[in-house]
Amino acid sequence: MSESGQLKESHNEKDKELLSLRDIHETHQRESSTQLRDLEAQLKSSEQRVSDLNEIESSKLKQQLTDKEAEL
């Protein structure tokens, strides 16, 4: 095989490798974006749950205070 042929073959192999690595990178980016969105949704849900629990606890404490005041 001539030097020119070898260079073309090497170039083609490097091109295939580049395309493969680019595909892997793009797949990783998509997966990372999906994971990030899922984590953000979980965080938002957790924050809402904490807020709800705080409201429930606050209401209970207010009711207890009202009950104690009524006893006096």
Buried (B, 14 or more C-beta within 10 A) or exposed (E): EEEEEEEEEEEEEEEEEEEEEEEEEEEEEEEEEEEEEEEEEEEEEEEEEEEEEEEEEEEEEEEEEEEEEEEE
